[in-house]
Amino acid sequence: MKKFIFSVLTVFFLLCIMDFVINKIILDPIYNQMSSILVMDTGAKIFLIYLANIVHAIALVTIYNMFAKKTVKTGLLFGILYGLSYGFGFGFGFYAVMPTALSIIVAWIISAFMEISLVGLIIGYMNKEK
């Protein structure tokens, strides 16, 4: 149980850090161009971002731990597959219903893929069988 909690907390903090770097540093110039359709002041709703990240962390660690063979390679493959699915799902889902530039969608897909692949690698390392 300690390994599970430590994995969830590590993934949670990793997601928060990567979200900050991706969204507040790398993609901020693009977001400023989209200010008419985005909520630019997330201060009042920041808890929702943290809530989403903790739920995501719990789900990712739980799903990974359902695999029979727990290795770093399995974690990376899990991250790659889930990252592709997650990135394409939310990226093109937004593109279909929101007036968003294709460049931001591609950036979201690539960043989600990289973020979740790294998370999968970390989960695999932290939960590998001895």
Secondary structure, 3 states (H helix, E strand, C coil): CHHHHHHHHHHHHHHHHHHHHHHHHHCHHHHHHCCCCCCCCCHHHHHHHHHHHHHHHHHHHHHHCCCCCCCHHHHHHHHHHHHHHHHHHHHHHHHHHCCCCHHHHHHHHHHHHHHHHHHHHHHHHHCCCC
